[in-house]
Amino acid sequence: MRSSLADLDRVKDYEKRYVADRSGDQETEKLDLLRSVWNLYREWAADANQVLTRAKSLHSDPRLKGSIDRLDDAIGRVEARLSLKPEQIMAGIEQARRGQIIPAGELRRELHARLRA
């Protein structure tokens, strides 16, 4: 389980190093990088799910509980992230660039107003 979590840290590091600031790149290059990182996360999640399944079969060992929970949480976060395809991320970036966004504060106020109505 430690190895799986360390692998996830390496994927995150790769993403920070190679994807974070690519403002000068062509759109196709950015999309290719996003796809590459998305695939790394997808492969990690598949492998980590296998590790988690094996670990849960040993759940009777109380020393594994914390590690199982950490790996399960990490898988959940990555799977949530994978629900957005690279093309959707690029579309969102383009919308933000065109100013087609709603600031978080305004969205929060709108949601609170709907709850009170």
MMTF fields as JSON, N, C-alpha, C and O atoms, coordinates in Angstrom:
{
  "mmtfVersion": "1.0.0",
  "mmtfProducer": "UNKNOWN",
  "numBonds": 467,
  "numAtoms": 468,
  "numGroups": 117,
  "numChains": 1,
  "numModels": 1,
  "chainsPerModel": [1],
  "groupsPerChain": [117],
  "chainIdList": ["A"],
  "bondAtomList": [4, 2, 8, 6, 12, 10, 16, 14, 20, 18, 24, 22, 28, 26, 32, 30, 36, 34, 40, 38, 44, 42, 48, 46, 52, 50, 56, 54, 60, 58, 64, 62, 68, 66, 72, 70, 76, 74, 80, 78, 84, 82, 88, 86, 92, 90, 96, 94, 100, 98, 104, 102, 108, 106, 112, 110, 116, 114, 120, 118, 124, 122, 128, 126, 132, 130, 136, 134, 140, 138, 144, 142, 148, 146, 152, 150, 156, 154, 160, 158, 164, 162, 168, 166, 172, 170, 176, 174, 180, 178, 184, 182, 188, 186, 192, 190, 196, 194, 200, 198, 204, 202, 208, 206, 212, 210, 216, 214, 220, 218, 224, 222, 228, 226, 232, 230, 236, 234, 240, 238, 244, 242, 248, 246, 252, 250, 256, 254, 260, 258, 264, 262, 268, 266, 272, 270, 276, 274, 280, 278, 284, 282, 288, 286, 292, 290, 296, 294, 300, 298, 304, 302, 308, 306, 312, 310, 316, 314, 320, 318, 324, 322, 328, 326, 332, 330, 336, 334, 340, 338, 344, 342, 348, 346, 352, 350, 356, 354, 360, 358, 364, 362, 368, 366, 372, 370, 376, 374, 380, 378, 384, 382, 388, 386, 392, 390, 396, 394, 400, 398, 404, 402, 408, 406, 412, 410, 416, 414, 420, 418, 424, 422, 428, 426, 432, 430, 436, 434, 440, 438, 444, 442, 448, 446, 452, 450, 456, 454, 460, 458, 464, 462],
  "bondOrderList": [1, 1, 1, 1, 1, 1, 1, 1, 1, 1, 1, 1, 1, 1, 1, 1, 1, 1, 1, 1, 1, 1, 1, 1, 1, 1, 1, 1, 1, 1, 1, 1, 1, 1, 1, 1, 1, 1, 1, 1, 1, 1, 1, 1, 1, 1, 1, 1, 1, 1, 1, 1, 1, 1, 1, 1, 1, 1, 1, 1, 1, 1, 1, 1, 1, 1, 1, 1, 1, 1, 1, 1, 1, 1, 1, 1, 1, 1, 1, 1, 1, 1, 1, 1, 1, 1, 1, 1, 1, 1, 1, 1, 1, 1, 1, 1, 1, 1, 1, 1, 1, 1, 1, 1, 1, 1, 1, 1, 1, 1, 1, 1, 1, 1, 1, 1],
  "groupList": [{"groupName": "MET", "atomNameList": ["N", "CA", "C", "O"], "elementList": ["N", "C", "C", "O"], "formalChargeList": [0, 0, 0, 0], "bondAtomList": [1, 0, 2, 1, 3, 2], "bondOrderList": [1, 1, 2], "singleLetterCode": "M", "chemCompType": "L-PEPTIDE LINKING"}, {"groupName": "ARG", "atomNameList": ["N", "CA", "C", "O"], "elementList": ["N", "C", "C", "O"], "formalChargeList": [0, 0, 0, 0], "bondAtomList": [1, 0, 2, 1, 3, 2], "bondOrderList": [1, 1, 2], "singleLetterCode": "R", "chemCompType": "L-PEPTIDE LINKING"}, {"groupName": "SER", "atomNameList": ["N", "CA", "C", "O"], "elementList": ["N", "C", "C", "O"], "formalChargeList": [0, 0, 0, 0], "bondAtomList": [1, 0, 2, 1, 3, 2], "bondOrderList": [1, 1, 2], "singleLetterCode": "S", "chemCompType": "L-PEPTIDE LINKING"}, {"groupName": "LEU", "atomNameList": ["N", "CA", "C", "O"], "elementList": ["N", "C", "C", "O"], "formalChargeList": [0, 0, 0, 0], "bondAtomList": [1, 0, 2, 1, 3, 2], "bondOrderList": [1, 1, 2], "singleLetterCode": "L", "chemCompType": "L-PEPTIDE LINKING"}, {"groupName": "ALA", "atomNameList": ["N", "CA", "C", "O"], "elementList": ["N", "C", "C", "O"], "formalChargeList": [0, 0, 0, 0], "bondAtomList": [1, 0, 2, 1, 3, 2], "bondOrderList": [1, 1, 2], "singleLetterCode": "A", "chemCompType": "L-PEPTIDE LINKING"}, {"groupName": "ASP", "atomNameList": ["N", "CA", "C", "O"], "elementList": ["N", "C", "C", "O"], "formalChargeList": [0, 0, 0, 0], "bondAtomList": [1, 0, 2, 1, 3, 2], "bondOrderList": [1, 1, 2], "singleLetterCode": "D", "chemCompType": "L-PEPTIDE LINKING"}, {"groupName": "VAL", "atomNameList": ["N", "CA", "C", "O"], "elementList": ["N", "C", "C", "O"], "formalChargeList": [0, 0, 0, 0], "bondAtomList": [1, 0, 2, 1, 3, 2], "bondOrderList": [1, 1, 2], "singleLetterCode": "V", "chemCompType": "L-PEPTIDE LINKING"}, {"groupName": "LYS", "atomNameList": ["N", "CA", "C", "O"], "elementList": ["N", "C", "C", "O"], "formalChargeList": [0, 0, 0, 0], "bondAtomList": [1, 0, 2, 1, 3, 2], "bondOrderList": [1, 1, 2], "singleLetterCode": "K", "chemCompType": "L-PEPTIDE LINKING"}, {"groupName": "TYR", "atomNameList": ["N", "CA", "C", "O"], "elementList": ["N", "C", "C", "O"], "formalChargeList": [0, 0, 0, 0], "bondAtomList": [1, 0, 2, 1, 3, 2], "bondOrderList": [1, 1, 2], "singleLetterCode": "Y", "chemCompType": "L-PEPTIDE LINKING"}, {"groupName": "GLU", "atomNameList": ["N", "CA", "C", "O"], "elementList": ["N", "C", "C", "O"], "formalChargeList": [0, 0, 0, 0], "bondAtomList": [1, 0, 2, 1, 3, 2], "bondOrderList": [1, 1, 2], "singleLetterCode": "E", "chemCompType": "L-PEPTIDE LINKING"}, {"groupName": "GLY", "atomNameList": ["N", "CA", "C", "O"], "elementList": ["N", "C", "C", "O"], "formalChargeList": [0, 0, 0, 0], "bondAtomList": [1, 0, 2, 1, 3, 2], "bondOrderList": [1, 1, 2], "singleLetterCode": "G", "chemCompType": "PEPTIDE LINKING"}, {"groupName": "GLN", "atomNameList": ["N", "CA", "C", "O"], "elementList": ["N", "C", "C", "O"], "formalChargeList": [0, 0, 0, 0], "bondAtomList": [1, 0, 2, 1, 3, 2], "bondOrderList": [1, 1, 2], "singleLetterCode": "Q", "chemCompType": "L-PEPTIDE LINKING"}, {"groupName": "THR", "atomNameList": ["N", "CA", "C", "O"], "elementList": ["N", "C", "C", "O"], "formalChargeList": [0, 0, 0, 0], "bondAtomList": [1, 0, 2, 1, 3, 2], "bondOrderList": [1, 1, 2], "singleLetterCode": "T", "chemCompType": "L-PEPTIDE LINKING"}, {"groupName": "TRP", "atomNameList": ["N", "CA", "C", "O"], "elementList": ["N", "C", "C", "O"], "formalChargeList": [0, 0, 0, 0], "bondAtomList": [1, 0, 2, 1, 3, 2], "bondOrderList": [1, 1, 2], "singleLetterCode": "W", "chemCompType": "L-PEPTIDE LINKING"}, {"groupName": "ASN", "atomNameList": ["N", "CA", "C", "O"], "elementList": ["N", "C", "C", "O"], "formalChargeList": [0, 0, 0, 0], "bondAtomList": [1, 0, 2, 1, 3, 2], "bondOrderList": [1, 1, 2], "singleLetterCode": "N", "chemCompType": "L-PEPTIDE LINKING"}, {"groupName": "HIS", "atomNameList": ["N", "CA", "C", "O"], "elementList": ["N", "C", "C", "O"], "formalChargeList": [0, 0, 0, 0], "bondAtomList": [1, 0, 2, 1, 3, 2], "bondOrderList": [1, 1, 2], "singleLetterCode": "H", "chemCompType": "L-PEPTIDE LINKING"}, {"groupName": "PRO", "atomNameList": ["N", "CA", "C", "O"], "elementList": ["N", "C", "C", "O"], "formalChargeList": [0, 0, 0, 0], "bondAtomList": [1, 0, 2, 1, 3, 2], "bondOrderList": [1, 1, 2], "singleLetterCode": "P", "chemCompType": "L-PEPTIDE LINKING"}, {"groupName": "ILE", "atomNameList": ["N", "CA", "C", "O"], "elementList": ["N", "C", "C", "O"], "formalChargeList": [0, 0, 0, 0], "bondAtomList": [1, 0, 2, 1, 3, 2], "bondOrderList": [1, 1, 2], "singleLetterCode": "I", "chemCompType": "L-PEPTIDE LINKING"}],
  "groupTypeList": [0, 1, 2, 2, 3, 4, 5, 3, 5, 1, 6, 7, 5, 8, 9, 7, 1, 8, 6, 4, 5, 1, 2, 10, 5, 11, 9, 12, 9, 7, 3, 5, 3, 3, 1, 2, 6, 13, 14, 3, 8, 1, 9, 13, 4, 4, 5, 4, 14, 11, 6, 3, 12, 1, 4, 7, 2, 3, 15, 2, 5, 16, 1, 3, 7, 10, 2, 17, 5, 1, 3, 5, 5, 4, 17, 10, 1, 6, 9, 4, 1, 3, 2, 3, 7, 16, 9, 11, 17, 0, 4, 10, 17, 9, 11, 4, 1, 1, 10, 11, 17, 17, 16, 4, 10, 9, 3, 1, 1, 9, 3, 15, 4, 1, 3, 1, 4],
  "groupIdList": [1, 2, 3, 4, 5, 6, 7, 8, 9, 10, 11, 12, 13, 14, 15, 16, 17, 18, 19, 20, 21, 22, 23, 24, 25, 26, 27, 28, 29, 30, 31, 32, 33, 34, 35, 36, 37, 38, 39, 40, 41, 42, 43, 44, 45, 46, 47, 48, 49, 50, 51, 52, 53, 54, 55, 56, 57, 58, 59, 60, 61, 62, 63, 64, 65, 66, 67, 68, 69, 70, 71, 72, 73, 74, 75, 76, 77, 78, 79, 80, 81, 82, 83, 84, 85, 86, 87, 88, 89, 90, 91, 92, 93, 94, 95, 96, 97, 98, 99, 100, 101, 102, 103, 104, 105, 106, 107, 108, 109, 110, 111, 112, 113, 114, 115, 116, 117],
  "secStructList": [7, 2, 2, 2, 2, 2, 2, 2, 2, 2, 2, 2, 2, 2, 2, 2, 2, 2, 6, 6, 6, 7, 6, 6, 1, 7, 2, 2, 2, 2, 2, 2, 2, 2, 2, 2, 2, 2, 2, 2, 2, 2, 2, 2, 2, 2, 2, 2, 2, 2, 2, 2, 2, 2, 2, 2, 2, 6, 6, 6, 1, 4, 4, 4, 2, 2, 2, 2, 2, 2, 2, 2, 2, 2, 2, 2, 2, 2, 2, 2, 2, 2, 6, 1, 7, 2, 2, 2, 2, 2, 2, 2, 2, 2, 2, 2, 2, 6, 6, 7, 7, 7, 7, 2, 2, 2, 2, 2, 2, 2, 2, 2, 2, 2, 2, 2, 7],
  "xCoordList": [0.835, 0.0, 0.878, 0.574, 1.973, 2.893, 3.441, 3.59, 3.739, 4.273, 3.255, 3.615, 1.995, 0.94, 0.817, 0.697, 0.846, 0.75, 1.988, 1.883, 3.156, 4.376, 4.289, 4.744, 3.7, 3.506, 2.59, 2.827, 1.554, 0.654, 1.404, 1.197, 2.261, 3.062, 3.943, 4.138, 4.478, 5.309, 4.479, 4.95, 3.251, 2.376, 2.064, 2.097, 1.763, 1.477, 2.698, 2.566, 3.867, 5.102, 5.331, 5.718, 5.094, 5.217, 4.279, 4.658, 3.054, 2.078, 2.533, 2.461, 2.995, 3.467, 4.64, 4.716, 5.526, 6.751, 6.496, 7.098, 5.613, 5.483, 4.197, 4.123, 3.19, 1.906, 1.542, 0.901, 1.928, 1.438, 1.565, 0.577, 2.71, 2.875, 3.266, 4.439, 2.275, 2.515, 1.787, 1.236, 1.78, 0.996, 1.449, 0.645, 2.708, 3.183, 2.976, 3.223, 2.536, 2.374, 1.132, 0.185, 1.162, 0.009, -1.08, -0.784, -2.321, -3.442, -3.29, -3.584, -2.835, -2.7, -1.637, -1.784, -0.559, 0.485, -0.043, 0.233, -0.799, -1.394, -2.347, -2.337, -3.167, -4.123, -3.406, -3.824, -2.334, -1.558, -0.974, -0.98, -0.468, 0.068, -1.032, -0.842, -2.171, -3.291, -3.741, -4.047, -3.78, -4.152, -3.131, -3.494, -1.862, -0.805, -0.953, -0.882, -1.158, -1.323, -2.608, -2.614, -3.693, -4.962, -4.782, -5.288, -4.058, -3.813, -2.949, -3.162, -1.976, -1.167, -2.039, -1.905, -2.928, -3.847, -4.78, -5.048, -5.27, -6.18, -5.47, -6.026, -4.253, -3.485, -3.176, -3.243, -2.835, -2.555, -3.8, -3.708, -4.961, -6.197, -6.515, -6.945, -6.312, -6.576, -5.655, -6.102, -4.369, -3.41, -3.708, -3.678, -3.994, -4.252, -5.515, -5.577, -6.516, -7.735, -7.446, -8.045, -6.534, -6.144, -5.427, -5.681, -4.53, -3.825, -4.825, -4.749, -5.758, -6.759, -7.619, -7.914, -8.008, -8.805, -8.04, -8.594, -6.762, -5.942, -5.789, -5.875, -5.562, -5.369, -6.637, -6.57, -7.786, -9.049, -9.303, -9.981, -8.77, -8.942, -8.142, -8.398, -7.164, -6.361, -6.815, -6.095, -7.996, -8.48, -8.495, -8.572, -8.423, -8.447, -7.201, -7.181, -6.168, -4.962, -5.191, -5.221, -5.354, -5.679, -4.571, -4.833, -3.376, -2.28, -2.465, -1.851, -3.301, -3.511, -4.622, -4.722, -5.447, -6.626, -6.288, -6.926, -5.297, -4.951, -4.45, -4.808, -3.629, -3.113, -4.224, -4.263, -5.122, -6.255, -7.101, -7.497, -7.376, -8.185, -7.497, -8.148, -6.179, -5.452, -5.485, -5.707, -5.263, -5.281, -6.686, -6.846, -7.695, -9.077, -9.436, -10.073, -9.036, -9.293, -8.579, -9.156, -7.333, -6.557, -7.21, -7.298, -7.661, -8.334, -9.602, -9.885, -10.36, -11.581, -11.306, -12.024, -10.256, -9.909, -9.486, -9.877, -8.692, -8.23, -9.394, -9.491, -10.268, -11.408, -12.337, -12.905, -12.488, -13.285, -12.621, -13.292, -11.326, -10.577, -10.718, -10.822, -10.723, -10.829, -12.203, -12.379, -13.179, -14.516, -14.522, -15.44, -13.505, -13.349, -12.292, -11.132, -12.698, -11.775, -10.891, -11.283, -9.71, -8.81, -9.478, -9.225, -10.328, -11.012, -11.941, -12.074, -12.582, -13.452, -12.637, -13.065, -11.477, -10.605, -10.166, -10.188, -9.768, -9.342, -10.5, -10.296, -11.705, -12.867, -13.107, -13.436, -12.945, -13.103, -12.046, -12.346, -10.816, -9.735, -10.044, -9.829, -10.551, -10.89, -12.049, -12.036, -13.039, -14.147, -13.636, -14.054, -12.747, -12.19, -11.4, -11.463, -10.659, -9.865, -10.766, -10.39, -11.971, -12.918, -13.746, -14.558, -13.535, -14.273, -15.644, -16.461, -15.909, -17.221, -17.199, -17.335, -17.026, -16.949, -17.856, -18.266, -18.159, -18.907, -17.991, -17.596, -17.646, -16.786, -17.397, -18.617, -16.567, -17.023, -17.923, -18.931, -17.577, -18.386, -19.792, -20.77, -19.885, -21.2, -22.01, -23.208, -21.375, -22.048, -22.528, -23.645, -21.688, -22.053, -23.267, -24.19, -23.263, -24.4, -25.679, -26.743, -25.578, -26.739, -27.284, -28.496, -26.398, -26.842, -27.484, -28.489, -26.908, -27.513, -28.888, -29.818, -29.019, -30.306, -31.355, -32.515, -30.951, -31.901, -32.319, -33.472, -31.388, -31.71, -32.695, -33.556, -32.564, -33.455, -34.82, -35.788, -34.916, -36.19, -37.179, -38.288],
  "yCoordList": [-1.187, 0.0, 1.247, 2.23, 1.2, 2.346, 2.588, 3.731, 1.501, 1.618, 2.256, 3.086, 1.876, 2.468, 3.96, 4.748, 4.351, 5.777, 6.532, 7.684, 5.897, 6.525, 6.698, 7.705, 5.708, 5.83, 7.009, 7.735, 7.195, 8.329, 9.643, 10.58, 9.721, 10.933, 11.212, 12.369, 10.157, 10.342, 10.869, 11.714, 10.378, 10.878, 12.352, 13.154, 12.706, 14.112, 14.989, 16.098, 14.497, 15.236, 15.428, 16.511, 14.385, 14.466, 15.542, 16.356, 15.527, 16.511, 17.933, 18.821, 18.143, 19.477, 19.921, 21.074, 19.012, 19.344, 19.615, 20.522, 18.841, 18.923, 19.531, 19.88, 19.666, 20.157, 21.52, 22.319, 21.799, 22.977, 24.278, 25.001, 24.598, 25.894, 25.681, 25.761, 25.413, 25.19, 26.245, 25.942, 27.484, 28.532, 28.845, 29.319, 28.594, 28.905, 27.796, 27.994, 26.652, 25.502, 25.624, 26.341, 24.914, 24.82, 24.01, 23.202, 24.226, 23.524, 22.008, 21.275, 21.534, 20.085, 19.509, 18.39, 20.264, 19.798, 19.738, 18.786, 20.756, 20.76, 19.587, 18.909, 19.358, 18.262, 16.919, 16.033, 16.765, 15.522, 15.3, 14.178, 16.366, 16.243, 15.891, 15.032, 16.549, 16.238, 14.787, 14.11, 14.319, 12.921, 11.974, 10.955, 12.314, 11.482, 11.372, 10.276, 12.499, 12.506, 11.783, 11.014, 12.014, 11.352, 9.833, 9.1, 9.368, 7.931, 7.387, 6.264, 8.175, 7.742, 7.571, 6.589, 8.524, 8.413, 7.21, 6.495, 6.987, 5.861, 4.531, 3.641, 4.408, 3.178, 3.005, 1.896, 4.116, 4.023, 3.534, 2.653, 4.109, 3.734, 2.256, 1.585, 1.741, 0.323, -0.555, -1.519, -0.217, -0.987, -0.863, -1.853, 0.355, 0.591, -0.128, -0.604, -0.21, -0.944, -2.426, -3.051, -2.987, -4.387, -4.56, -5.521, -3.625, -3.674, -3.555, -4.295, -2.622, -2.413, -3.666, -4.037, -4.296, -5.52, -6.595, -7.263, -6.751, -7.74, -7.353, -8.206, -6.072, -5.61, -5.797, -6.181, -5.527, -5.678, -7.13, -7.405, -8.055, -9.467, -9.823, -10.842, -8.967, -9.152, -8.213, -8.015, -7.634, -6.586, -7.009, -6.156, -8.3, -8.735, -8.266, -8.281, -7.853, -7.321, -5.833, -5.032, -5.445, -4.051, -3.068, -1.87, -3.534, -2.635, -2.111, -1.114, -2.772, -2.36, -1.32, -0.692, -1.124, -0.253, 1.145, 1.631, 1.794, 3.157, 3.209, 4.117, 2.248, 2.214, 1.935, 2.527, 1.036, 0.741, 1.994, 2.31, 2.701, 3.925, 4.981, 5.627, 5.162, 6.153, 5.797, 6.663, 4.527, 4.113, 4.239, 4.681, 3.864, 3.981, 5.444, 5.741, 6.344, 7.772, 8.287, 9.035, 7.885, 8.332, 7.836, 8.579, 6.599, 6.057, 6.847, 7.166, 7.164, 7.952, 9.313, 9.752, 9.989, 11.302, 11.191, 12.014, 10.177, 10.011, 9.633, 10.141, 8.76, 8.383, 9.574, 9.706, 10.43, 11.651, 12.533, 13.112, 12.624, 13.421, 12.841, 13.588, 11.516, 10.862, 11.036, 10.761, 11.491, 11.695, 12.849, 12.963, 13.694, 14.76, 14.334, 14.122, 14.214, 13.844, 15.05, 16.194, 14.792, 15.903, 16.927, 18.126, 16.454, 17.388, 18.323, 19.495, 17.814, 18.653, 19.691, 20.835, 19.294, 20.228, 21.342, 22.515, 20.979, 21.988, 22.924, 24.128, 22.384, 23.222, 24.202, 25.364, 23.749, 24.632, 25.729, 26.881, 25.367, 26.359, 27.411, 28.603, 26.961, 27.899, 28.808, 29.999, 28.266, 29.103, 30.159, 31.315, 29.777, 30.73, 31.806, 32.983, 31.396, 32.361, 33.387, 34.55, 32.948, 33.859, 34.648, 35.493, 34.368, 35.096, 34.534, 35.189, 33.337, 32.713, 31.901, 30.678, 32.608, 31.955, 32.662, 33.802, 31.98, 32.578, 32.52, 31.431, 33.662, 33.657, 32.833, 32.811, 32.167, 31.276, 32.006, 31.451, 33.23, 33.998, 34.24, 34.122, 34.576, 34.813, 33.522, 33.533, 32.432, 31.136, 30.746, 30.255, 30.965, 30.654, 31.47, 30.934, 32.778, 33.635, 33.156, 33.13, 32.781, 32.294, 31.008, 30.85, 30.102, 28.854, 29.098, 28.471, 30.007, 30.342, 30.981, 30.693, 31.84, 32.48, 31.437, 31.541, 30.435, 29.38, 28.548, 28.13, 28.313, 27.536, 28.277, 27.662, 29.588, 30.388, 30.588, 30.872, 30.442, 30.702, 29.584, 29.654],
  "zCoordList": [0.0, 0.0, 0.0, -0.676, 0.767, 0.76, -0.632, -1.064, -1.329, -2.679, -3.619, -4.454, -3.488, -4.324, -4.069, -5.008, -2.797, -2.463, -2.942, -3.361, -2.883, -3.397, -4.914, -5.457, -5.593, -7.04, -7.366, -8.331, -6.568, -6.772, -6.594, -7.365, -5.6, -5.401, -6.614, -6.986, -7.234, -8.43, -9.598, -10.359, -9.745, -10.809, -10.573, -11.506, -9.336, -9.008, -9.284, -9.802, -8.945, -9.185, -10.68, -11.12, -11.451, -12.908, -13.445, -14.286, -12.945, -13.398, -13.074, -13.924, -11.862, -11.47, -12.34, -12.764, -12.587, -13.318, -14.792, -15.367, -15.41, -16.859, -17.382, -18.56, -16.547, -17.048, -16.475, -17.159, -15.26, -14.529, -15.313, -15.437, -15.833, -16.5, -17.956, -18.319, -18.769, -20.193, -21.007, -22.065, -20.522, -21.156, -22.576, -23.379, -22.907, -24.247, -25.25, -26.44, -24.814, -25.698, -26.577, -26.252, -27.683, -28.561, -27.855, -26.975, -28.238, -27.619, -27.75, -26.805, -28.908, -29.094, -28.176, -27.686, -27.933, -27.015, -25.583, -24.853, -25.188, -23.848, -23.676, -22.649, -24.689, -24.624, -24.55, -23.805, -25.314, -25.26, -23.872, -23.366, -23.253, -21.895, -20.899, -20.038, -21.014, -20.124, -20.294, -19.313, -21.527, -21.769, -21.151, -20.563, -21.287, -20.722, -19.207, -18.652, -18.544, -17.09, -16.704, -15.742, -17.434, -17.15, -17.223, -16.373, -18.246, -18.385, -17.254, -16.796, -16.802, -15.655, -14.415, -13.685, -14.183, -13.042, -13.208, -12.242, -14.42, -14.674, -14.403, -13.76, -14.895, -14.665, -13.18, -12.649, -12.511, -11.08, -10.331, -9.476, -10.657, -9.961, -10.163, -9.224, -11.367, -11.622, -10.779, -10.158, -10.762, -9.958, -8.465, -7.733, -8.026, -6.604, -6.143, -5.01, -7.004, -6.652, -6.43, -5.555, -7.216, -7.018, -5.68, -4.953, -5.358, -4.078, -2.933, -1.953, -3.065, -2.018, -1.806, -0.67, -2.878, -2.768, -2.0, -1.128, -2.336, -1.62, -0.154, 0.729, 0.103, 1.482, 2.307, 3.474, 1.705, 2.437, 2.812, 3.802, 2.038, 2.386, 3.64, 4.282, 3.984, 5.198, 6.304, 7.283, 6.161, 7.059, 8.525, 9.409, 8.794, 10.192, 10.946, 12.177, 10.221, 10.845, 11.136, 10.202, 12.407, 12.736, 12.343, 12.23, 12.139, 11.745, 10.324, 9.946, 9.542, 8.155, 7.999, 6.945, 9.005, 8.904, 8.393, 7.459, 8.993, 8.578, 7.145, 6.394, 6.76, 5.387, 4.386, 3.308, 4.749, 3.873, 3.678, 2.556, 4.754, 4.662, 3.797, 2.976, 3.976, 3.174, 1.69, 0.844, 1.38, -0.024, -0.6, -1.738, 0.158, -0.294, -0.573, -1.583, 0.303, 0.093, -1.157, -1.946, -1.328, -2.495, -3.784, -4.761, -3.788, -4.971, -5.255, -6.41, -4.23, -4.417, -5.029, -5.927, -4.539, -5.091, -6.556, -7.384, -6.868, -8.248, -9.158, -10.276, -8.703, -9.535, -9.782, -10.866, -8.788, -8.985, -10.04, -10.895, -9.966, -10.936, -12.335, -13.309, -12.443, -13.746, -14.376, -15.562, -13.594, -14.154, -15.16, -15.971, -15.106, -16.102, -17.113, -16.762, -18.349, -19.418, -19.76, -19.529, -20.305, -20.678, -21.591, -21.477, -22.492, -23.397, -22.63, -22.985, -21.583, -20.762, -19.997, -19.846, -19.522, -18.812, -19.752, -19.381, -20.964, -21.942, -22.288, -22.445, -22.406, -22.699, -21.556, -21.797, -20.324, -19.17, -19.137, -18.823, -19.46, -19.514, -20.57, -20.353, -21.712, -22.792, -22.378, -22.688, -21.69, -21.214, -20.241, -20.305, -19.354, -18.389, -19.122, -18.767, -20.141, -20.91, -21.591, -21.736, -22.014, -22.671, -21.66, -22.036, -20.383, -19.35, -19.067, -18.421, -19.537, -19.336, -18.041, -18.05, -16.942, -15.636, -14.647, -14.863, -13.576, -12.47, -11.257, -10.839, -10.686, -9.502, -8.371, -8.208, -7.603, -6.535, -5.538, -5.101, -5.177, -4.23, -4.755, -4.017, -6.024, -6.629, -6.669, -6.39, -7.008, -7.041, -5.644, -5.48, -4.65, -3.266, -2.824, -2.212, -3.14, -2.788, -3.469, -2.849, -4.731, -5.471, -4.847, -4.707, -4.476, -3.861, -2.501, -2.165, -1.718, -0.421, -0.613, 0.141, -1.614, -1.883, -2.272, -1.871, -3.049, -3.442, -2.236, -2.132, -1.338, -0.139, 0.764, 1.392, 0.821, 1.665, 1.041, 1.748, -0.284, -0.988, -0.816, -1.344]
}
